């Protein structure tokens, strides 16, 4: 049964408390969720960007290391946003602490917005820290800040929502890792973090067009390099559509109380 | 006469899980200011009913109103008025004890200095101030129990629902919790309590409902239930054998056991005790011992649920 007022925004204090709680949780597990992506990025830039990359000619008009930075930001934003929102929700269900929210006058839309908003803020922080690494190590910064922010927010909303969906469906922690291992990691790695589509054989290039990560990384990289493999409006439209679908699904599941309300 | 909206009104509540009917058509009212006991054996449907009231379970059919607010149509108003102290600990393990209270208030839309002060007052009142900055895992069992009560009260609910509030706590803390609950009830908070300890319900609750297999088998004032379903026995031992037995005592239903020199009055009203004793005295029989027994809620409960 969907409650009639389930979509209402009438408890802004409750929503903001949930955002604060999620960010406090991130702070408490900072060694798991903030430092690892930064350290990993520094290592990728050192080994692939500056080490091997010095032997690669310019890609999309920039050095290979500078080409790598936007891809690495997307990689970490996707990975961490999904990981945090799915595990926080699952842990809440597992330890029953989610009941603190379920008995309170918080609507489904307020709950989902709280989790997603926290995911977006975490993503902006991670992106900002990696951007700092990029600026110090390879002197690269976005040229189109509006696109940089729009893509970070869209992708964080998408994977924050997917995190909610899997956090609700999972019966054990292992189930959460399935999506990371079998979907996120392979699709991100072949989605253009490390290479431009122009370097791929024609057949593989065609296949990448079915990989949603390819559009995210391509449009995001455009905000740095000013060049892209496919049209930026098309990429933004595809990512927006996926985000709307994931957010809608997360909202509907929460409103129905799937695995939340007995 | 204008009747006051009850604190809780449940009508024809049903909750089904695939092939299991957990709650099967319960209707009951809990009046404002009441101390209400909700009793039943394990698996009878107590927690399911409570979960339906607080919104942790969806309902299959029926209605629930909290101070006149339908808990589906006007769920925000209904939830604001309820404080739940659940049976299982469900605290946020990342937060300090003080923040558990402050964040819970936040989820109810409350913040600011008044909330911080109320959190400090509750911590003080429940003897948790020294642990305010620790997390839940550092608390003793009794402290965890007290924290569930403090958290349930942070948003000043008018209806407090306690699911087994004294499960697993020692006698001393149980008595302390009873006195805290009585005080809250005297202050005007309506309290609904589920418990396995029937002496707890007998001592605290003015009205009780007994549920078995999802159906109500009793719903009335505790005293009335005990009087109606319970029994009383007065045993009087006299110093010398009764011979003959005064007919007036036989007329009152007394049975005499010559071996133990004991007169037994089954089902005697408490008001008839003094006249019976006076009658013996008038006949010159000195009394050696008097014993009055009344069945407890536990006896009535076992009788009703057929165990």
Interface residues (C-beta under 8 A of the other chain):
Chain A: X1 X3 X4 X5 X8 X10 X11 X12 X13 X14 X16 X17 X18 X20 X21 X24 X25 X28 X95 X96 X97 X99 X100 X101 X102 X103 X104 X105 X106 X107 X257 X261 X262
Chain B: X17 X48 X51 X54 X55 X56 X57 X58 X59 X72 X73 X75 X76 X77 X79 X80 X82 X84 X86 X88 X89 X90 X91 X92 X93 X94 X95 X103 X104 X106 X107 X108 X109 X110 X111
